[in-house]
């Protein structure tokens, strides 16, 4: 790649298989939720295994909203979330009139801390939303133990965690109540926009199915393709419009087939970054420590050490001057006006998350990057840091 050509932070990896499947959906005449969505749901449930069922939705945000509604979150309830996350994790709690309670994260992984969860529990706490940051699983054994001890529900925000293993089990198959995945454009697999709600609990899946499409008691696809008169339906709840169209699911069918190959490439790239950035004034990402666990490498987040002689913001600017896109994950919730002012949050309440934000920069890591692209990123990082 030419030194003058801009290397973006992320690009989706879409092949002819996805394009042909989308074209097939368009030509079929069925472009909203239909046979390809059903296939994608079945394929995704089969990929995870362990008896889960899957519901495709138009975003992970929609999926989190459905999940919280299905487990019974209501006005005045409290749901514990990490401050170090995207705003969607908290905003869905407010959709239901409940309150997100932000807590601090682990200094190595940026994942929610079990001791912080314990300290935040009140008589109004009803659920916990652990976020598997960057693709590394939270301490789910401890979180599940806390939830059982206090009678709380768990909704896993797995927007980064496909495919992430935790102690030999894929995220989505653990003993939580619901898990929600994202297929946004920059994720490890994509449908453009989209997400998947998975659960082993049939009552939760049934409620999500109803609420996904206007609270209608019967699947619209089944009604429209029925060979006998089947026009009748009932609206049993004031639902939402969260269904995934077949044009998106068509992409997902083939992205899912490629996900293990995508993961293998991301792991190789992460290992190379680890090797060639070692010894620089950086804190490199944490790796999975438990047997049978892995990191999905949706993101490769590093932190600029004080002795680097360059601030995080200046580092990003210098990378941009070299034609390389970087990002920051995330501006913590306690720094965002809606949560900061609405809940009187201060930086002092979240020392780990706040310090992480000040230093964090996410380097490009995606499967369309070539070896030369990665060489270019490494060379730029080393030059900026004086190596």
WOGIBEL-V648349 format. One record per residue. N is the residue number from 1. RES is the residue in one letter. PSI is psi in degrees with one decimal (* if undefined). OMEGA is omega in radians with two decimals (none if undefined). NEAR is the number of other ideal C-beta (glycine too) atoms within 10 Angstrom. Layout:
BEGIN
N & RES & PSI & OMEGA & NEAR
N & RES & PSI & OMEGA & NEAR
END
This chain:
BEGIN
1 & X & 136.5 & 3.14 & 13
2 & X & 144.4 & 3.13 & 7
3 & X & -21.0 & -3.11 & 10
4 & X & -12.0 & -3.13 & 6
5 & X & 133.1 & -3.08 & 9
6 & X & 131.8 & 3.07 & 11
7 & X & 109.7 & -3.06 & 22
8 & X & 165.3 & 3.14 & 14
9 & X & -35.8 & -3.12 & 16
10 & X & 149.6 & 3.02 & 20
11 & X & 140.9 & 3.07 & 15
12 & X & 152.7 & -3.13 & 19
13 & X & 90.2 & -3.03 & 18
14 & X & 128.9 & -3.10 & 17
15 & X & -175.1 & -3.13 & 10
16 & X & -28.7 & 3.13 & 8
17 & X & -45.7 & 3.12 & 15
18 & X & -44.3 & -3.11 & 22
19 & X & -45.2 & -3.13 & 13
20 & X & -37.0 & 3.14 & 12
21 & X & -37.4 & 3.08 & 21
22 & X & -43.3 & 3.11 & 23
23 & X & -40.4 & 3.11 & 12
24 & X & -39.7 & 3.09 & 12
25 & X & -44.2 & -3.14 & 24
26 & X & -42.0 & -3.12 & 13
27 & X & -23.5 & -3.10 & 9
28 & X & -23.0 & -3.06 & 13
29 & X & -7.4 & 3.12 & 7
30 & X & 101.5 & -3.04 & 18
31 & X & -15.1 & 3.05 & 16
32 & X & -161.9 & -3.07 & 15
33 & X & 118.4 & -3.08 & 23
34 & X & -139.6 & -3.00 & 23
35 & X & -34.8 & -3.13 & 15
36 & X & -35.6 & 3.06 & 26
37 & X & -42.8 & 3.11 & 28
38 & X & -40.1 & 3.11 & 16
39 & X & -44.0 & 3.14 & 17
40 & X & -43.9 & 3.11 & 28
41 & X & -45.8 & -3.13 & 21
42 & X & -42.0 & 3.13 & 13
43 & X & -40.9 & -3.11 & 16
44 & X & -43.5 & 3.10 & 26
45 & X & -39.6 & 3.12 & 19
46 & X & -37.5 & 3.11 & 11
47 & X & -45.8 & 3.13 & 17
48 & X & -42.6 & -3.13 & 22
49 & X & -160.9 & 3.05 & 11
50 & X & 27.8 & 3.02 & 12
51 & X & 16.2 & 3.13 & 10
52 & X & 154.5 & 2.95 & 19
53 & X & 153.7 & -3.02 & 20
54 & X & 139.3 & 3.12 & 21
55 & X & 117.2 & -3.14 & 30
56 & X & 137.7 & -3.11 & 29
57 & X & 170.9 & -3.04 & 31
58 & X & -4.9 & 3.01 & 22
59 & X & 159.4 & 3.04 & 20
60 & X & -31.2 & 3.08 & 28
61 & X & -46.5 & 3.07 & 23
62 & X & -41.0 & 3.14 & 25
63 & X & -41.9 & 3.10 & 33
64 & X & -40.2 & 3.10 & 28
65 & X & -48.9 & 3.10 & 25
66 & X & -42.7 & -3.10 & 28
67 & X & -46.0 & 3.14 & 31
68 & X & -40.0 & 3.11 & 25
69 & X & -41.1 & -3.09 & 20
70 & X & -30.6 & 3.12 & 25
71 & X & 1.6 & 2.99 & 21
72 & X & 17.5 & 3.10 & 13
73 & X & 133.9 & -3.08 & 23
74 & X & 177.6 & -3.08 & 11
75 & X & 132.8 & 3.10 & 8
76 & X & -13.0 & 3.09 & 11
77 & X & 162.7 & 3.06 & 17
78 & X & 138.9 & 3.12 & 20
79 & X & 125.2 & -3.08 & 26
80 & X & 128.8 & -3.12 & 27
81 & X & 155.9 & 3.03 & 27
82 & X & 145.8 & 3.03 & 31
83 & X & -29.5 & -3.09 & 30
84 & X & 77.8 & 3.14 & 30
85 & X & 171.1 & 3.04 & 27
86 & X & 153.3 & -3.02 & 19
87 & X & -25.3 & -3.12 & 15
88 & X & -35.4 & -3.11 & 19
89 & X & -37.3 & -3.11 & 27
90 & X & -36.1 & -3.01 & 25
91 & X & -32.3 & -3.14 & 16
92 & X & -26.8 & 3.08 & 28
93 & X & -42.2 & 3.13 & 25
94 & X & -28.6 & 3.09 & 14
95 & X & -32.8 & -3.07 & 14
96 & X & 7.3 & 3.14 & 17
97 & X & 6.5 & 3.09 & 11
98 & X & 177.9 & -3.03 & 20
99 & X & 125.7 & 3.02 & 17
100 & X & 132.2 & 3.09 & 24
101 & X & 109.4 & -3.05 & 20
102 & X & 138.7 & 3.08 & 26
103 & X & 165.9 & -3.08 & 23
104 & X & 172.2 & -3.01 & 23
105 & X & 171.8 & 3.12 & 24
106 & X & 138.9 & -3.05 & 22
107 & X & -25.9 & -3.11 & 15
108 & X & -42.7 & -2.99 & 14
109 & X & -18.6 & -3.01 & 22
110 & X & 9.5 & 3.08 & 28
111 & X & 155.0 & -3.13 & 23
112 & X & 138.1 & -3.10 & 28
113 & X & 127.0 & 3.10 & 20
114 & X & -38.7 & 3.14 & 21
115 & X & -31.4 & 3.08 & 12
116 & X & -35.0 & 3.06 & 18
117 & X & -49.6 & -3.13 & 25
118 & X & -43.6 & -3.08 & 14
119 & X & -21.9 & -3.06 & 11
120 & X & -7.5 & -3.07 & 16
121 & X & 131.6 & 3.05 & 17
122 & X & -177.4 & 3.12 & 8
123 & X & -6.1 & 3.10 & 6
124 & X & -5.3 & -3.10 & 12
125 & X & 131.3 & -3.12 & 20
126 & X & -22.1 & -3.04 & 20
127 & X & 164.3 & 3.07 & 23
128 & X & 136.7 & 3.02 & 29
129 & X & 92.6 & 3.02 & 26
130 & X & 137.8 & 3.12 & 29
131 & X & 121.9 & -3.13 & 24
132 & X & 83.7 & -2.96 & 26
133 & X & 130.0 & 3.05 & 29
134 & X & -11.2 & -3.12 & 23
135 & X & 7.7 & 3.12 & 27
136 & X & 127.4 & -3.04 & 28
137 & X & 145.5 & 3.00 & 28
138 & X & 172.5 & 3.07 & 28
139 & X & 78.9 & -2.98 & 19
140 & X & -30.0 & 3.09 & 24
141 & X & -46.0 & -3.11 & 14
142 & X & -39.3 & 3.14 & 14
143 & X & -42.5 & 3.10 & 23
144 & X & -40.1 & 3.11 & 18
145 & X & -42.5 & 3.11 & 12
146 & X & -44.5 & -3.12 & 19
147 & X & -43.0 & 3.14 & 23
148 & X & -39.2 & -3.14 & 11
149 & X & -35.4 & -3.04 & 10
150 & X & 6.3 & 3.11 & 14
151 & X & 38.3 & -3.09 & 8
152 & X & 155.4 & 3.04 & 21
153 & X & 155.9 & 3.09 & 21
154 & X & 124.5 & 3.00 & 22
155 & X & 109.9 & -3.12 & 30
156 & X & 125.2 & 2.99 & 27
157 & X & 98.3 & -3.07 & 28
158 & X & 33.2 & -3.12 & 30
159 & X & -27.5 & -3.11 & 28
160 & X & -3.0 & -2.78 & 27
161 & X & 52.3 & 3.09 & 30
162 & X & 111.8 & -0.03 & 28
163 & X & 116.8 & 3.11 & 21
164 & X & 130.4 & 3.05 & 26
165 & X & 142.1 & 3.03 & 18
166 & X & 108.8 & 3.13 & 22
167 & X & 45.5 & 3.04 & 13
168 & X & -4.2 & -3.13 & 10
169 & X & 139.0 & 3.10 & 18
170 & X & 139.3 & 2.96 & 22
171 & X & 132.5 & -3.00 & 27
172 & X & -15.1 & -3.12 & 29
173 & X & 7.1 & -3.12 & 18
174 & X & 179.4 & -3.09 & 20
175 & X & 43.3 & 2.99 & 12
176 & X & -177.1 & -3.11 & 24
177 & X & -42.8 & -3.12 & 19
178 & X & 148.2 & 3.02 & 28
179 & X & 140.6 & -3.10 & 28
180 & X & 126.0 & 3.13 & 32
181 & X & 155.9 & 3.09 & 29
182 & X & 141.4 & 3.05 & 30
183 & X & 34.3 & 3.08 & 31
184 & X & 165.7 & -2.97 & 18
185 & X & -31.0 & -3.06 & 14
186 & X & 8.0 & -3.10 & 15
187 & X & 175.7 & -3.08 & 25
188 & X & -23.3 & 2.91 & 26
189 & X & 152.4 & -3.01 & 26
190 & X & 150.7 & 2.90 & 21
191 & X & 19.0 & -3.05 & 31
192 & X & -75.2 & 2.88 & 17
193 & X & 146.9 & 3.10 & 18
194 & X & 168.5 & 3.12 & 29
195 & X & 175.7 & 3.14 & 26
196 & X & 132.0 & 3.05 & 27
197 & X & 126.6 & 3.12 & 30
198 & X & 146.0 & 3.14 & 29
199 & X & 154.8 & 3.00 & 26
200 & X & -5.9 & -3.06 & 19
201 & X & 111.5 & -3.05 & 16
202 & X & -32.5 & 3.14 & 10
203 & X & -37.1 & 3.12 & 10
204 & X & -45.0 & 3.11 & 24
205 & X & -43.3 & -3.13 & 20
206 & X & -42.4 & 3.14 & 14
207 & X & -41.8 & 3.12 & 21
208 & X & -39.0 & 3.12 & 26
209 & X & -44.6 & -3.13 & 20
210 & X & -46.8 & -3.04 & 20
211 & X & -19.6 & 3.14 & 22
212 & X & -31.0 & -3.04 & 25
213 & X & 77.6 & 2.96 & 19
214 & X & 11.8 & -3.11 & 17
215 & X & 20.9 & 3.14 & 14
216 & X & 136.3 & -3.01 & 18
217 & X & -7.9 & -3.06 & 12
218 & X & 140.0 & -3.09 & 16
219 & X & 127.6 & -3.08 & 18
220 & X & -40.0 & -3.14 & 15
221 & X & -45.3 & -3.14 & 18
222 & X & -37.0 & 3.14 & 12
223 & X & -41.2 & -3.03 & 14
224 & X & -20.9 & -3.14 & 12
225 & X & 1.1 & 3.14 & 12
226 & X & 139.1 & 3.14 & 11
227 & X & -6.4 & 3.05 & 5
228 & X & 158.1 & -3.12 & 4
229 & X & 121.3 & -3.07 & 7
230 & X & 45.4 & -3.07 & 12
231 & X & -16.2 & -3.00 & 7
232 & X & 136.8 & 3.03 & 8
233 & X & 164.9 & 3.08 & 14
234 & X & 138.5 & 3.01 & 8
235 & X & 112.5 & -3.01 & 11
236 & X & -6.1 & 3.14 & 13
237 & X & 155.7 & 3.07 & 13
238 & X & 87.4 & -3.00 & 8
239 & X & -161.5 & -3.04 & 19
240 & X & -179.8 & 3.10 & 18
241 & X & 79.4 & -2.96 & 9
242 & X & 13.6 & -3.06 & 22
243 & X & 151.6 & 3.06 & 24
244 & X & 131.0 & 3.08 & 28
245 & X & 158.1 & 3.14 & 21
246 & X & -28.9 & 3.12 & 27
247 & X & -32.8 & 3.07 & 20
248 & X & -44.7 & -3.13 & 25
249 & X & -31.6 & 3.12 & 28
250 & X & -40.3 & 3.05 & 28
251 & X & -44.6 & -3.06 & 25
252 & X & -34.8 & 3.14 & 27
253 & X & -43.3 & -3.09 & 22
254 & X & -30.7 & 3.04 & 21
255 & X & -39.7 & 3.12 & 25
256 & X & -38.5 & 3.12 & 21
257 & X & -26.8 & -3.07 & 14
258 & X & -3.7 & -2.91 & 17
259 & X & -35.6 & -3.13 & 17
260 & X & -38.1 & 3.05 & 10
261 & X & -40.3 & 3.05 & 11
262 & X & -46.0 & -3.14 & 20
263 & X & -44.7 & -3.12 & 21
264 & X & -41.8 & -3.13 & 11
265 & X & -41.5 & 3.12 & 17
266 & X & -39.7 & 3.14 & 22
267 & X & -42.8 & 3.11 & 14
268 & X & -43.1 & -3.14 & 13
269 & X & -40.9 & 3.12 & 22
270 & X & -40.7 & 3.10 & 20
271 & X & -39.6 & 3.12 & 12
272 & X & -45.0 & 3.06 & 15
273 & X & -46.2 & -3.13 & 22
274 & X & -45.1 & -3.10 & 13
275 & X & -49.2 & -2.93 & 10
276 & X & -9.4 & 3.03 & 17
277 & X & -3.3 & 3.11 & 19
278 & X & 141.8 & 3.11 & 9
279 & X & -10.0 & 3.06 & 9
280 & X & 162.7 & 3.11 & 19
281 & X & 62.7 & -3.13 & 15
282 & X & 149.2 & 2.89 & 20
283 & X & 115.8 & -3.11 & 16
284 & X & 162.7 & -3.08 & 15
285 & X & 148.7 & 3.04 & 25
286 & X & 150.2 & 3.04 & 17
287 & X & 162.0 & 3.11 & 14
288 & X & 135.8 & -3.10 & 18
289 & X & -25.6 & -3.04 & 9
290 & X & 146.8 & 3.06 & 14
291 & X & 132.1 & 3.13 & 7
292 & X & 9.3 & 3.12 & 10
293 & X & 157.0 & 3.12 & 18
294 & X & 178.9 & 3.06 & 18
295 & X & 127.4 & -3.10 & 25
296 & X & -15.3 & 3.10 & 27
297 & X & 43.4 & 2.90 & 25
298 & X & -38.5 & 3.13 & 27
299 & X & 153.4 & 2.98 & 26
300 & X & 86.6 & -3.08 & 23
301 & X & 127.9 & 3.05 & 24
302 & X & 163.8 & 3.06 & 21
303 & X & 135.2 & 3.12 & 20
304 & X & 121.4 & 3.13 & 24
305 & X & 153.3 & 3.13 & 14
306 & X & -33.9 & -3.10 & 9
307 & X & -1.5 & 3.13 & 7
308 & X & -23.0 & 3.14 & 18
309 & X & 12.1 & 3.09 & 12
310 & X & 137.4 & 3.12 & 16
311 & X & 164.8 & 3.09 & 13
312 & X & -47.0 & -3.10 & 18
313 & X & -41.6 & 3.11 & 12
314 & X & -37.3 & 3.10 & 13
315 & X & -46.9 & 3.14 & 21
316 & X & -41.1 & 3.13 & 20
317 & X & -41.7 & -3.14 & 13
318 & X & -36.2 & 3.07 & 17
319 & X & -40.2 & 3.11 & 21
320 & X & -38.0 & 3.09 & 12
321 & X & -29.4 & 3.11 & 10
322 & X & 6.0 & 3.07 & 16
323 & X & 30.8 & -3.11 & 16
324 & X & 125.8 & 3.13 & 21
325 & X & 134.5 & 3.03 & 17
326 & X & 174.2 & 3.10 & 21
327 & X & 179.6 & 3.09 & 17
328 & X & 129.0 & 3.12 & 14
329 & X & 106.9 & -0.04 & 19
330 & X & 170.4 & 2.85 & 24
331 & X & 113.7 & -2.98 & 13
332 & X & 155.9 & -3.12 & 24
333 & X & -37.0 & -3.07 & 25
334 & X & -7.6 & 3.05 & 22
335 & X & -6.3 & -3.13 & 17
336 & X & 130.5 & -3.01 & 17
337 & X & -40.9 & -3.07 & 7
338 & X & -38.2 & -3.13 & 12
339 & X & -40.8 & 3.12 & 21
340 & X & -51.1 & -3.07 & 16
341 & X & -36.4 & -3.10 & 9
342 & X & -28.0 & -3.09 & 13
343 & X & 15.2 & 3.09 & 15
344 & X & 50.8 & -3.14 & 9
345 & X & 143.0 & 3.12 & 18
346 & X & 159.1 & 3.12 & 10
347 & X & -32.8 & -3.11 & 16
348 & X & -24.2 & 3.13 & 8
349 & X & -17.8 & -3.04 & 15
350 & X & 63.1 & -3.02 & 24
351 & X & -37.1 & -3.12 & 11
352 & X & -50.2 & -3.13 & 18
353 & X & -38.7 & -3.10 & 27
354 & X & -44.3 & 3.12 & 18
355 & X & -37.7 & 3.12 & 13
356 & X & -45.1 & 3.14 & 25
357 & X & -41.3 & -3.10 & 22
358 & X & -27.5 & -3.01 & 14
359 & X & -13.7 & -2.94 & 19
360 & X & 138.8 & 2.96 & 22
361 & X & 138.3 & -3.13 & 20
362 & X & 121.5 & 3.14 & 21
363 & X & 154.5 & 3.10 & 24
364 & X & 132.3 & 3.02 & 22
365 & X & 105.5 & 3.13 & 23
366 & X & 158.7 & -2.90 & 22
367 & X & -16.5 & 3.08 & 17
368 & X & -7.1 & 3.05 & 13
369 & X & 137.7 & 3.07 & 21
370 & X & 171.0 & 3.04 & 10
371 & X & -39.4 & 3.13 & 10
372 & X & -38.1 & 3.08 & 10
373 & X & -46.5 & -3.11 & 17
374 & X & -37.6 & 3.06 & 19
375 & X & -42.1 & 3.14 & 13
376 & X & -42.7 & 3.11 & 21
377 & X & -47.0 & -3.11 & 25
378 & X & -44.0 & -3.13 & 18
379 & X & -40.9 & -3.14 & 15
380 & X & -43.3 & 3.13 & 21
381 & X & -46.3 & -3.11 & 24
382 & X & -39.1 & -3.14 & 14
383 & X & -43.2 & -3.12 & 11
384 & X & -36.7 & -3.12 & 21
385 & X & 8.4 & 3.01 & 19
386 & X & 23.6 & -3.12 & 10
387 & X & * & none & 13
END
